[in-house]
Amino acid sequence: MSENKGLNLTLKVWRQKDRHSKGQFKEYKVENISTEASFLEMVDILNEQLINTNDPDGPVAFDHDCREGICGMCSLFINGRAHGPDDAITTCQLHMRKFKDGETITIEPWRSGGFPVIKDLMVDRSAYDKIMQAGGFVSVSTGGVPDANAIPIPKADADEAMDAAACIGCGACAATCKNGSAMLFVSAKVSQLALLPQGKVEAAKRAKAMVAKMDELGFGNCTNTGACELECPKQVSISHIARLNREFLKANIKD
């Protein structure tokens, strides 16, 4: 029995020397790519090809780490969609069977004012770290580690907090939003703590500080288009944005 023929593809890849240089798309050909390969493995193959042929631009720079859909580093815009043509996955979980032989694939970095390009497909997502540093934590003493059932938390609240905590901070929400809003990310981080007793002590301070930092860093406003939820690899619900709005309103009324 003959083996399945691999994919022959044309890649239009964004190349940019640094954040101060003007970028442009460069076209490359890759051949005989296995349909069982992951998307990042395909980019690895491209980079080996560029190194072996002494391409003047060198290998394509892109972020990656765990390659297990956990860290959120592998953030790419593929054919106009964050993380590519599949639902509820990160780029490293995208496989080449989602593409057809002879297809042209356009690969870009995140397009958001909050995520400036560092080089090629790599962007600076430290803005999310700064938002977390502004209040995405519990700093008050909550005592030692209690027994699992010592603090009664309704299961519905615990489940919703865990759903919010699933956010991996990849930035797909802000990159997809037409306004460049980071509200889904911020609301997930506020919501996961607002639902739990340990987070209620600093709830007002947290909501105000994180929203203020988000605005300071140049992210846009939310207009509830729902694009962020659609492209979130962990399917974080936009219902958390409503909770963030309530927390923020309560904090301002309290003041």
PyRosetta script that sets phi, psi and omega in degrees:
from pyrosetta import init, pose_from_sequence

init()
pose = pose_from_sequence("MSENKGLNLTLKVWRQKDRHSKGQFKEYKVENISTEASFLEMVDILNEQLINTNDPDGPVAFDHDCREGICGMCSLFINGRAHGPDDAITTCQLHMRKFKDGETITIEPWRSGGFPVIKDLMVDRSAYDKIMQAGGFVSVSTGGVPDANAIPIPKADADEAMDAAACIGCGACAATCKNGSAMLFVSAKVSQLALLPQGKVEAAKRAKAMVAKMDELGFGNCTNTGACELECPKQVSISHIARLNREFLKANIKD")
pose.set_psi(1, 131.3)
pose.set_omega(1, -177.9)
pose.set_phi(2, -74.6)
pose.set_psi(2, 148.7)
pose.set_omega(2, 179.1)
pose.set_phi(3, -75.9)
pose.set_psi(3, 153.7)
pose.set_omega(3, 176.4)
pose.set_phi(4, -66.4)
pose.set_psi(4, 137.3)
pose.set_omega(4, 178.9)
pose.set_phi(5, -73.9)
pose.set_psi(5, 139.2)
pose.set_omega(5, 179.1)
pose.set_phi(6, -74.8)
pose.set_psi(6, 173.2)
pose.set_omega(6, -177.8)
pose.set_phi(7, -88.0)
pose.set_psi(7, 135.8)
pose.set_omega(7, 169.9)
pose.set_phi(8, -105.2)
pose.set_psi(8, 121.5)
pose.set_omega(8, -169.3)
pose.set_phi(9, -130.1)
pose.set_psi(9, 153.1)
pose.set_omega(9, 169.5)
pose.set_phi(10, -107.9)
pose.set_psi(10, 127.5)
pose.set_omega(10, -178.6)
pose.set_phi(11, -111.6)
pose.set_psi(11, 125.6)
pose.set_omega(11, 172.3)
pose.set_phi(12, -103.8)
pose.set_psi(12, 105.1)
pose.set_omega(12, -171.2)
pose.set_phi(13, -111.8)
pose.set_psi(13, 134.6)
pose.set_omega(13, 176.5)
pose.set_phi(14, -73.6)
pose.set_psi(14, 122.0)
pose.set_omega(14, 177.2)
pose.set_phi(15, -116.3)
pose.set_psi(15, 128.7)
pose.set_omega(15, -179.0)
pose.set_phi(16, -147.6)
pose.set_psi(16, 121.8)
pose.set_omega(16, -173.1)
pose.set_phi(17, -62.3)
pose.set_psi(17, -44.4)
pose.set_omega(17, 177.9)
pose.set_phi(18, -161.0)
pose.set_psi(18, -179.2)
pose.set_omega(18, -174.6)
pose.set_phi(19, -68.8)
pose.set_psi(19, -16.1)
pose.set_omega(19, -178.5)
pose.set_phi(20, -96.4)
pose.set_psi(20, -9.3)
pose.set_omega(20, -178.0)
pose.set_phi(21, -93.4)
pose.set_psi(21, 158.1)
pose.set_omega(21, 175.9)
pose.set_phi(22, -84.8)
pose.set_psi(22, 129.2)
pose.set_omega(22, -179.0)
pose.set_phi(23, -93.4)
pose.set_psi(23, 169.0)
pose.set_omega(23, 176.8)
pose.set_phi(24, -158.8)
pose.set_psi(24, 161.1)
pose.set_omega(24, 175.6)
pose.set_phi(25, -81.1)
pose.set_psi(25, 137.4)
pose.set_omega(25, 172.5)
pose.set_phi(26, -118.7)
pose.set_psi(26, 143.5)
pose.set_omega(26, -176.5)
pose.set_phi(27, -103.6)
pose.set_psi(27, 133.6)
pose.set_omega(27, 179.4)
pose.set_phi(28, -133.8)
pose.set_psi(28, 155.8)
pose.set_omega(28, 175.4)
pose.set_phi(29, -113.5)
pose.set_psi(29, 136.1)
pose.set_omega(29, 170.8)
pose.set_phi(30, -128.1)
pose.set_psi(30, 146.1)
pose.set_omega(30, -173.7)
pose.set_phi(31, -128.0)
pose.set_psi(31, 153.0)
pose.set_omega(31, 174.2)
pose.set_phi(32, 55.1)
pose.set_psi(32, 44.9)
pose.set_omega(32, 178.3)
pose.set_phi(33, -83.3)
pose.set_psi(33, 126.0)
pose.set_omega(33, -179.1)
pose.set_phi(34, -65.4)
pose.set_psi(34, 139.3)
pose.set_omega(34, 176.5)
pose.set_phi(35, -68.8)
pose.set_psi(35, -15.4)
pose.set_omega(35, 178.6)
pose.set_phi(36, -88.9)
pose.set_psi(36, -7.2)
pose.set_omega(36, 178.6)
pose.set_phi(37, -72.5)
pose.set_psi(37, 149.6)
pose.set_omega(37, 173.1)
pose.set_phi(38, -80.2)
pose.set_psi(38, 164.9)
pose.set_omega(38, -179.3)
pose.set_phi(39, -62.3)
pose.set_psi(39, -40.4)
pose.set_omega(39, -179.3)
pose.set_phi(40, -69.8)
pose.set_psi(40, -31.1)
pose.set_omega(40, 174.4)
pose.set_phi(41, -64.9)
pose.set_psi(41, -36.9)
pose.set_omega(41, 176.1)
pose.set_phi(42, -63.0)
pose.set_psi(42, -40.7)
pose.set_omega(42, 177.9)
pose.set_phi(43, -67.1)
pose.set_psi(43, -35.4)
pose.set_omega(43, 174.9)
pose.set_phi(44, -59.6)
pose.set_psi(44, -43.2)
pose.set_omega(44, 179.4)
pose.set_phi(45, -63.2)
pose.set_psi(45, -42.0)
pose.set_omega(45, 176.1)
pose.set_phi(46, -59.0)
pose.set_psi(46, -44.5)
pose.set_omega(46, -177.8)
pose.set_phi(47, -65.5)
pose.set_psi(47, -37.5)
pose.set_omega(47, 175.3)
pose.set_phi(48, -61.2)
pose.set_psi(48, -41.3)
pose.set_omega(48, 178.5)
pose.set_phi(49, -62.4)
pose.set_psi(49, -43.0)
pose.set_omega(49, -179.3)
pose.set_phi(50, -67.5)
pose.set_psi(50, -36.7)
pose.set_omega(50, 177.6)
pose.set_phi(51, -68.0)
pose.set_psi(51, -44.6)
pose.set_omega(51, -177.2)
pose.set_phi(52, -67.0)
pose.set_psi(52, -28.0)
pose.set_omega(52, -179.6)
pose.set_phi(53, -97.0)
pose.set_psi(53, 6.9)
pose.set_omega(53, -180.0)
pose.set_phi(54, 52.8)
pose.set_psi(54, 45.9)
pose.set_omega(54, 178.4)
pose.set_phi(55, -58.1)
pose.set_psi(55, 133.8)
pose.set_omega(55, -176.7)
pose.set_phi(56, -60.3)
pose.set_psi(56, -27.6)
pose.set_omega(56, 178.8)
pose.set_phi(57, -86.1)
pose.set_psi(57, -10.2)
pose.set_omega(57, 179.3)
pose.set_phi(58, 74.1)
pose.set_psi(58, -173.6)
pose.set_omega(58, 179.3)
pose.set_phi(59, -67.6)
pose.set_psi(59, 155.9)
pose.set_omega(59, -179.8)
pose.set_phi(60, -77.4)
pose.set_psi(60, 126.2)
pose.set_omega(60, 178.3)
pose.set_phi(61, -82.4)
pose.set_psi(61, 128.2)
pose.set_omega(61, 176.1)
pose.set_phi(62, -149.9)
pose.set_psi(62, 154.0)
pose.set_omega(62, -178.9)
pose.set_phi(63, -86.2)
pose.set_psi(63, 140.9)
pose.set_omega(63, 172.0)
pose.set_phi(64, -165.8)
pose.set_psi(64, 156.6)
pose.set_omega(64, 178.5)
pose.set_phi(65, -148.7)
pose.set_psi(65, -84.9)
pose.set_omega(65, -172.0)
pose.set_phi(66, -73.2)
pose.set_psi(66, -32.0)
pose.set_omega(66, -175.0)
pose.set_phi(67, 55.0)
pose.set_psi(67, 32.6)
pose.set_omega(67, 178.4)
pose.set_phi(68, -131.2)
pose.set_psi(68, 13.9)
pose.set_omega(68, 178.1)
pose.set_phi(69, 74.2)
pose.set_psi(69, 23.8)
pose.set_omega(69, -175.4)
pose.set_phi(70, -110.5)
pose.set_psi(70, -42.6)
pose.set_omega(70, -169.1)
pose.set_phi(71, -85.0)
pose.set_psi(71, -27.8)
pose.set_omega(71, -179.9)
pose.set_phi(72, 81.1)
pose.set_psi(72, 7.4)
pose.set_omega(72, -176.9)
pose.set_phi(73, -72.7)
pose.set_psi(73, -30.1)
pose.set_omega(73, -170.6)
pose.set_phi(74, -79.9)
pose.set_psi(74, 56.3)
pose.set_omega(74, -170.0)
pose.set_phi(75, -91.2)
pose.set_psi(75, 109.0)
pose.set_omega(75, 179.1)
pose.set_phi(76, -134.2)
pose.set_psi(76, 148.8)
pose.set_omega(76, 171.0)
pose.set_phi(77, -95.9)
pose.set_psi(77, 118.8)
pose.set_omega(77, -174.6)
pose.set_phi(78, -122.5)
pose.set_psi(78, 118.3)
pose.set_omega(78, -177.0)
pose.set_phi(79, 50.3)
pose.set_psi(79, 41.7)
pose.set_omega(79, 174.0)
pose.set_phi(80, 82.8)
pose.set_psi(80, 6.7)
pose.set_omega(80, 179.4)
pose.set_phi(81, -127.1)
pose.set_psi(81, 139.7)
pose.set_omega(81, 175.2)
pose.set_phi(82, -64.3)
pose.set_psi(82, 127.0)
pose.set_omega(82, -179.9)
pose.set_phi(83, 68.4)
pose.set_psi(83, 5.3)
pose.set_omega(83, 172.0)
pose.set_phi(84, 94.1)
pose.set_psi(84, -177.0)
pose.set_omega(84, -171.8)
pose.set_phi(85, -81.0)
pose.set_psi(85, 61.3)
pose.set_omega(85, 174.5)
pose.set_phi(86, -156.5)
pose.set_psi(86, 164.4)
pose.set_omega(86, -176.7)
pose.set_phi(87, -107.4)
pose.set_psi(87, 147.0)
pose.set_omega(87, 173.3)
pose.set_phi(88, 56.7)
pose.set_psi(88, 41.4)
pose.set_omega(88, 176.1)
pose.set_phi(89, -138.5)
pose.set_psi(89, 159.8)
pose.set_omega(89, 168.2)
pose.set_phi(90, -93.9)
pose.set_psi(90, 169.9)
pose.set_omega(90, -177.5)
pose.set_phi(91, -59.0)
pose.set_psi(91, -37.1)
pose.set_omega(91, -178.2)
pose.set_phi(92, -68.7)
pose.set_psi(92, -17.3)
pose.set_omega(92, 178.3)
pose.set_phi(93, -94.2)
pose.set_psi(93, -2.0)
pose.set_omega(93, 178.2)
pose.set_phi(94, -81.1)
pose.set_psi(94, 132.1)
pose.set_omega(94, 179.9)
pose.set_phi(95, -112.0)
pose.set_psi(95, 156.1)
pose.set_omega(95, -173.5)
pose.set_phi(96, -70.8)
pose.set_psi(96, -10.6)
pose.set_omega(96, 175.3)
pose.set_phi(97, -67.1)
pose.set_psi(97, -10.8)
pose.set_omega(97, 177.1)
pose.set_phi(98, -80.9)
pose.set_psi(98, -3.3)
pose.set_omega(98, -178.5)
pose.set_phi(99, -118.9)
pose.set_psi(99, 162.3)
pose.set_omega(99, -177.0)
pose.set_phi(100, -110.2)
pose.set_psi(100, 152.5)
pose.set_omega(100, 177.1)
pose.set_phi(101, -58.8)
pose.set_psi(101, 134.2)
pose.set_omega(101, 179.6)
pose.set_phi(102, 85.2)
pose.set_psi(102, -0.9)
pose.set_omega(102, -176.5)
pose.set_phi(103, -72.0)
pose.set_psi(103, 151.4)
pose.set_omega(103, 171.1)
pose.set_phi(104, -101.2)
pose.set_psi(104, 126.8)
pose.set_omega(104, -177.5)
pose.set_phi(105, -114.2)
pose.set_psi(105, 123.9)
pose.set_omega(105, 178.4)
pose.set_phi(106, -97.7)
pose.set_psi(106, 124.7)
pose.set_omega(106, -175.5)
pose.set_phi(107, -120.7)
pose.set_psi(107, 121.0)
pose.set_omega(107, -177.5)
pose.set_phi(108, -129.7)
pose.set_psi(108, 161.8)
pose.set_omega(108, 170.5)
pose.set_phi(109, -79.2)
pose.set_psi(109, 172.5)
pose.set_omega(109, 172.2)
pose.set_phi(110, -55.8)
pose.set_psi(110, 137.9)
pose.set_omega(110, 177.3)
pose.set_phi(111, -108.5)
pose.set_psi(111, 90.5)
pose.set_omega(111, 179.7)
pose.set_phi(112, -153.6)
pose.set_psi(112, 140.7)
pose.set_omega(112, 178.8)
pose.set_phi(113, -61.1)
pose.set_psi(113, -26.1)
pose.set_omega(113, 179.8)
pose.set_phi(114, -79.5)
pose.set_psi(114, -11.0)
pose.set_omega(114, -177.5)
pose.set_phi(115, -125.1)
pose.set_psi(115, 77.1)
pose.set_omega(115, -179.5)
pose.set_phi(116, -64.2)
pose.set_psi(116, 144.1)
pose.set_omega(116, -179.9)
pose.set_phi(117, -69.1)
pose.set_psi(117, 133.1)
pose.set_omega(117, 174.7)
pose.set_phi(118, -90.1)
pose.set_psi(118, -51.8)
pose.set_omega(118, 177.2)
pose.set_phi(119, -164.9)
pose.set_psi(119, 134.9)
pose.set_omega(119, 177.7)
pose.set_phi(120, 49.0)
pose.set_psi(120, -109.3)
pose.set_omega(120, -176.1)
pose.set_phi(121, -99.9)
pose.set_psi(121, 4.4)
pose.set_omega(121, 179.5)
pose.set_phi(122, -91.5)
pose.set_psi(122, 133.3)
pose.set_omega(122, 175.8)
pose.set_phi(123, -123.4)
pose.set_psi(123, 158.8)
pose.set_omega(123, 177.6)
pose.set_phi(124, -87.4)
pose.set_psi(124, 107.3)
pose.set_omega(124, -179.6)
pose.set_phi(125, -104.9)
pose.set_psi(125, 22.3)
pose.set_omega(125, -179.4)
pose.set_phi(126, -65.8)
pose.set_psi(126, -14.7)
pose.set_omega(126, 176.3)
pose.set_phi(127, -58.1)
pose.set_psi(127, -38.3)
pose.set_omega(127, 178.6)
pose.set_phi(128, -65.1)
pose.set_psi(128, -37.5)
pose.set_omega(128, 177.3)
pose.set_phi(129, -63.6)
pose.set_psi(129, -39.2)
pose.set_omega(129, -179.7)
pose.set_phi(130, -67.2)
pose.set_psi(130, -35.9)
pose.set_omega(130, 176.4)
pose.set_phi(131, -65.4)
pose.set_psi(131, -42.1)
pose.set_omega(131, 178.2)
pose.set_phi(132, -64.2)
pose.set_psi(132, -40.2)
pose.set_omega(132, 179.6)
pose.set_phi(133, -65.1)
pose.set_psi(133, -24.3)
pose.set_omega(133, -179.3)
pose.set_phi(134, -74.1)
pose.set_psi(134, -20.7)
pose.set_omega(134, -179.6)
pose.set_phi(135, 175.2)
pose.set_psi(135, 3.9)
pose.set_omega(135, -176.8)
pose.set_phi(136, -82.5)
pose.set_psi(136, 53.7)
pose.set_omega(136, -176.9)
pose.set_phi(137, -160.4)
pose.set_psi(137, 170.7)
pose.set_omega(137, 173.3)
pose.set_phi(138, -113.2)
pose.set_psi(138, 117.5)
pose.set_omega(138, -176.4)
pose.set_phi(139, -104.4)
pose.set_psi(139, -13.7)
pose.set_omega(139, -179.8)
pose.set_phi(140, -79.2)
pose.set_psi(140, 154.1)
pose.set_omega(140, 178.9)
pose.set_phi(141, -72.2)
pose.set_psi(141, 125.0)
pose.set_omega(141, 177.8)
pose.set_phi(142, -111.4)
pose.set_psi(142, 15.1)
pose.set_omega(142, 178.3)
pose.set_phi(143, 80.2)
pose.set_psi(143, -170.3)
pose.set_omega(143, 179.3)
pose.set_phi(144, -74.3)
pose.set_psi(144, 178.4)
pose.set_omega(144, -180.0)
pose.set_phi(145, -72.3)
pose.set_psi(145, 117.3)
pose.set_omega(145, -177.9)
pose.set_phi(146, -81.7)
pose.set_psi(146, 165.4)
pose.set_omega(146, 172.3)
pose.set_phi(147, -61.8)
pose.set_psi(147, 156.9)
pose.set_omega(147, -173.0)
pose.set_phi(148, -56.0)
pose.set_psi(148, -36.0)
pose.set_omega(148, -175.3)
pose.set_phi(149, -106.6)
pose.set_psi(149, 15.3)
pose.set_omega(149, -175.6)
pose.set_phi(150, -73.6)
pose.set_psi(150, -30.5)
pose.set_omega(150, 178.5)
pose.set_phi(151, -107.4)
pose.set_psi(151, 108.1)
pose.set_omega(151, -177.6)
pose.set_phi(152, -70.0)
pose.set_psi(152, 117.1)
pose.set_omega(152, 178.2)
pose.set_phi(153, -126.3)
pose.set_psi(153, 123.6)
pose.set_omega(153, 178.3)
pose.set_phi(154, -53.9)
pose.set_psi(154, 138.5)
pose.set_omega(154, -176.7)
pose.set_phi(155, -57.7)
pose.set_psi(155, -38.7)
pose.set_omega(155, 179.9)
pose.set_phi(156, -60.5)
pose.set_psi(156, -40.4)
pose.set_omega(156, 178.5)
pose.set_phi(157, -68.4)
pose.set_psi(157, -43.2)
pose.set_omega(157, 179.8)
pose.set_phi(158, -62.2)
pose.set_psi(158, -42.6)
pose.set_omega(158, 179.7)
pose.set_phi(159, -64.2)
pose.set_psi(159, -41.9)
pose.set_omega(159, -178.9)
pose.set_phi(160, -67.9)
pose.set_psi(160, -37.5)
pose.set_omega(160, 176.7)
pose.set_phi(161, -63.4)
pose.set_psi(161, -40.6)
pose.set_omega(161, 178.8)
pose.set_phi(162, -66.9)
pose.set_psi(162, -37.9)
pose.set_omega(162, 177.1)
pose.set_phi(163, -61.8)
pose.set_psi(163, -41.4)
pose.set_omega(163, 178.0)
pose.set_phi(164, -66.9)
pose.set_psi(164, -39.0)
pose.set_omega(164, -178.6)
pose.set_phi(165, -68.9)
pose.set_psi(165, -12.7)
pose.set_omega(165, 178.8)
pose.set_phi(166, -68.3)
pose.set_psi(166, -17.0)
pose.set_omega(166, 178.5)
pose.set_phi(167, -55.6)
pose.set_psi(167, 128.2)
pose.set_omega(167, -178.7)
pose.set_phi(168, -104.2)
pose.set_psi(168, 5.1)
pose.set_omega(168, 175.5)
pose.set_phi(169, 64.9)
pose.set_psi(169, 34.8)
pose.set_omega(169, -177.8)
pose.set_phi(170, -73.0)
pose.set_psi(170, -28.0)
pose.set_omega(170, 179.6)
pose.set_phi(171, 96.7)
pose.set_psi(171, 3.5)
pose.set_omega(171, -179.7)
pose.set_phi(172, -59.9)
pose.set_psi(172, -34.0)
pose.set_omega(172, -178.7)
pose.set_phi(173, -62.5)
pose.set_psi(173, -49.3)
pose.set_omega(173, -178.9)
pose.set_phi(174, -69.6)
pose.set_psi(174, -36.9)
pose.set_omega(174, -179.1)
pose.set_phi(175, -70.3)
pose.set_psi(175, -28.2)
pose.set_omega(175, -179.4)
pose.set_phi(176, -84.9)
pose.set_psi(176, -33.8)
pose.set_omega(176, -175.8)
pose.set_phi(177, -62.6)
pose.set_psi(177, 132.7)
pose.set_omega(177, 179.6)
pose.set_phi(178, -64.8)
pose.set_psi(178, -20.3)
pose.set_omega(178, 178.2)
pose.set_phi(179, -98.6)
pose.set_psi(179, -2.5)
pose.set_omega(179, -176.1)
pose.set_phi(180, 64.7)
pose.set_psi(180, 36.2)
pose.set_omega(180, -177.4)
pose.set_phi(181, -83.3)
pose.set_psi(181, 141.8)
pose.set_omega(181, 176.4)
pose.set_phi(182, -105.2)
pose.set_psi(182, 21.3)
pose.set_omega(182, -174.2)
pose.set_phi(183, -63.0)
pose.set_psi(183, -35.4)
pose.set_omega(183, -179.5)
pose.set_phi(184, -66.0)
pose.set_psi(184, -43.6)
pose.set_omega(184, 177.6)
pose.set_phi(185, -61.9)
pose.set_psi(185, -51.0)
pose.set_omega(185, -177.7)
pose.set_phi(186, -63.6)
pose.set_psi(186, -41.5)
pose.set_omega(186, -178.4)
pose.set_phi(187, -66.7)
pose.set_psi(187, -34.9)
pose.set_omega(187, 177.8)
pose.set_phi(188, -64.7)
pose.set_psi(188, -42.1)
pose.set_omega(188, -178.4)
pose.set_phi(189, -72.0)
pose.set_psi(189, -34.2)
pose.set_omega(189, 176.1)
pose.set_phi(190, -72.7)
pose.set_psi(190, -42.5)
pose.set_omega(190, -174.8)
pose.set_phi(191, -64.7)
pose.set_psi(191, -41.4)
pose.set_omega(191, -176.4)
pose.set_phi(192, -63.0)
pose.set_psi(192, -27.5)
pose.set_omega(192, 178.4)
pose.set_phi(193, -92.9)
pose.set_psi(193, -33.7)
pose.set_omega(193, -179.2)
pose.set_phi(194, -64.7)
pose.set_psi(194, -24.9)
pose.set_omega(194, -178.0)
pose.set_phi(195, -83.4)
pose.set_psi(195, -13.9)
pose.set_omega(195, -174.8)
pose.set_phi(196, -110.3)
pose.set_psi(196, 148.0)
pose.set_omega(196, -178.2)
pose.set_phi(197, -56.9)
pose.set_psi(197, -38.0)
pose.set_omega(197, -177.8)
pose.set_phi(198, -62.7)
pose.set_psi(198, -25.3)
pose.set_omega(198, -176.1)
pose.set_phi(199, -94.7)
pose.set_psi(199, -7.7)
pose.set_omega(199, -173.6)
pose.set_phi(200, -74.2)
pose.set_psi(200, -25.8)
pose.set_omega(200, -177.5)
pose.set_phi(201, -61.0)
pose.set_psi(201, -41.3)
pose.set_omega(201, -177.0)
pose.set_phi(202, -106.5)
pose.set_psi(202, 19.7)
pose.set_omega(202, -173.2)
pose.set_phi(203, -57.2)
pose.set_psi(203, -48.8)
pose.set_omega(203, -176.9)
pose.set_phi(204, -65.6)
pose.set_psi(204, -46.6)
pose.set_omega(204, 179.7)
pose.set_phi(205, -60.8)
pose.set_psi(205, -41.8)
pose.set_omega(205, -177.7)
pose.set_phi(206, -62.8)
pose.set_psi(206, -49.8)
pose.set_omega(206, -176.8)
pose.set_phi(207, -60.7)
pose.set_psi(207, -45.4)
pose.set_omega(207, -178.3)
pose.set_phi(208, -67.0)
pose.set_psi(208, -43.0)
pose.set_omega(208, -176.2)
pose.set_phi(209, -68.0)
pose.set_psi(209, -41.7)
pose.set_omega(209, -177.4)
pose.set_phi(210, -72.0)
pose.set_psi(210, -38.2)
pose.set_omega(210, 177.1)
pose.set_phi(211, -66.7)
pose.set_psi(211, -40.7)
pose.set_omega(211, 178.9)
pose.set_phi(212, -62.6)
pose.set_psi(212, -42.2)
pose.set_omega(212, 179.8)
pose.set_phi(213, -67.9)
pose.set_psi(213, -39.3)
pose.set_omega(213, 176.7)
pose.set_phi(214, -58.6)
pose.set_psi(214, -45.5)
pose.set_omega(214, 179.3)
pose.set_phi(215, -65.8)
pose.set_psi(215, -39.5)
pose.set_omega(215, -179.3)
pose.set_phi(216, -62.2)
pose.set_psi(216, -34.6)
pose.set_omega(216, -175.5)
pose.set_phi(217, -84.2)
pose.set_psi(217, 1.7)
pose.set_omega(217, 170.9)
pose.set_phi(218, 91.1)
pose.set_psi(218, 13.6)
pose.set_omega(218, 175.8)
pose.set_phi(219, -74.9)
pose.set_psi(219, 150.4)
pose.set_omega(219, -176.4)
pose.set_phi(220, -81.9)
pose.set_psi(220, -179.1)
pose.set_omega(220, -179.5)
pose.set_phi(221, -89.9)
pose.set_psi(221, 152.4)
pose.set_omega(221, 178.6)
pose.set_phi(222, -83.7)
pose.set_psi(222, 132.4)
pose.set_omega(222, 175.2)
pose.set_phi(223, -121.0)
pose.set_psi(223, 19.8)
pose.set_omega(223, 172.5)
pose.set_phi(224, 54.8)
pose.set_psi(224, 46.1)
pose.set_omega(224, 175.1)
pose.set_phi(225, -78.9)
pose.set_psi(225, -23.0)
pose.set_omega(225, 178.9)
pose.set_phi(226, 84.4)
pose.set_psi(226, 1.1)
pose.set_omega(226, -179.8)
pose.set_phi(227, -62.5)
pose.set_psi(227, -34.6)
pose.set_omega(227, -178.8)
pose.set_phi(228, -62.2)
pose.set_psi(228, -45.7)
pose.set_omega(228, 179.9)
pose.set_phi(229, -64.6)
pose.set_psi(229, -39.7)
pose.set_omega(229, -178.2)
pose.set_phi(230, -61.7)
pose.set_psi(230, -39.4)
pose.set_omega(230, -175.5)
pose.set_phi(231, -98.0)
pose.set_psi(231, -1.7)
pose.set_omega(231, 179.3)
pose.set_phi(232, -66.6)
pose.set_psi(232, 124.5)
pose.set_omega(232, -178.7)
pose.set_phi(233, -66.5)
pose.set_psi(233, -19.0)
pose.set_omega(233, 178.7)
pose.set_phi(234, -106.6)
pose.set_psi(234, 7.1)
pose.set_omega(234, 175.7)
pose.set_phi(235, 53.8)
pose.set_psi(235, 42.5)
pose.set_omega(235, 175.3)
pose.set_phi(236, -66.6)
pose.set_psi(236, 132.4)
pose.set_omega(236, -173.4)
pose.set_phi(237, -80.0)
pose.set_psi(237, 144.5)
pose.set_omega(237, 176.1)
pose.set_phi(238, -72.5)
pose.set_psi(238, -4.5)
pose.set_omega(238, 174.2)
pose.set_phi(239, -62.2)
pose.set_psi(239, -24.1)
pose.set_omega(239, 177.7)
pose.set_phi(240, -68.2)
pose.set_psi(240, -28.1)
pose.set_omega(240, 176.9)
pose.set_phi(241, -64.4)
pose.set_psi(241, -39.2)
pose.set_omega(241, 177.2)
pose.set_phi(242, -62.1)
pose.set_psi(242, -39.1)
pose.set_omega(242, 178.7)
pose.set_phi(243, -66.9)
pose.set_psi(243, -40.6)
pose.set_omega(243, 177.5)
pose.set_phi(244, -59.8)
pose.set_psi(244, -43.3)
pose.set_omega(244, 179.0)
pose.set_phi(245, -61.0)
pose.set_psi(245, -40.0)
pose.set_omega(245, 178.4)
pose.set_phi(246, -67.0)
pose.set_psi(246, -42.7)
pose.set_omega(246, 179.6)
pose.set_phi(247, -63.0)
pose.set_psi(247, -41.2)
pose.set_omega(247, -179.7)
pose.set_phi(248, -67.1)
pose.set_psi(248, -40.6)
pose.set_omega(248, 179.0)
pose.set_phi(249, -65.6)
pose.set_psi(249, -43.9)
pose.set_omega(249, 178.5)
pose.set_phi(250, -61.2)
pose.set_psi(250, -39.2)
pose.set_omega(250, -179.7)
pose.set_phi(251, -64.5)
pose.set_psi(251, -39.4)
pose.set_omega(251, 179.7)
pose.set_phi(252, -73.4)
pose.set_psi(252, -35.5)
pose.set_omega(252, 175.4)
pose.set_phi(253, -64.9)
pose.set_psi(253, -39.7)
pose.set_omega(253, 179.4)
pose.set_phi(254, -61.7)
pose.set_psi(254, -38.1)
pose.set_omega(254, 178.4)
pose.set_phi(255, -67.4)
pose.dump_pdb("model.pdb")
